[in-house]
Amino acid sequence: MSGKRTDYISWDEYFMGVATLSGMRSKDPNTQVGACIVSEEHKILSMGYNGFPTGCSDDDFPWAREGEPLENKYFYTTHSELNAILNYRGGSLEGATMYVTLFPCNECAKAIIQAGIKRLVYDSDKYNGTPSTIASRKMLSAAGVDIQKYEHTGRTVTIQL
């Protein structure tokens, strides 16, 4: 009998992969963000991606980033982190880890803290230094949330769909 396989993916690779796949459900033409919430026992609790609330057709609401206030997406879309929190139906998220493909804004940071999520693993930080992410980092740190940048391994995973 040979030993077990050694080239399996790590928990961080697995859950960031799930968050990335979740983000691929977003219909946003500019930014697709996914989130995955995981228990301390490495069980997936919830997922989310950025998009419009249930019942608001993505054909009837704007996807533009600029223009008149009520004609751009920012008044209507729900971020992936908040969607993942709201999608959870199992009770408390206390002590959970959230994997997210883009560092959270200040509004999502509030929801993460209030939900009791204690670890945040993020991939992209393309808005680093903006007021929103500065406030987010300040609140997450003050609340004791462990913030970790996802470390890419360079591994390629191919999925045929």
Salt bridges, closest charged atoms under 4 A:
ASP7 OD1 - ARG5 NE 2.68
ASP12 OD1 - ARG119 NH2 3.37
GLU13 OE2 - ARG155 NE 2.91
ASP28 OD2 - LYS73 NZ 2.61
ASP58 OD2 - LYS27 NZ 3.51
GLU107 OE2 - LYS110 NZ 2.96
ASP123 OD1 - LYS149 NZ 3.77
ASP123 OD1 - HIS152 NE2 2.72
ASP125 OD2 - ARG137 NH2 2.39
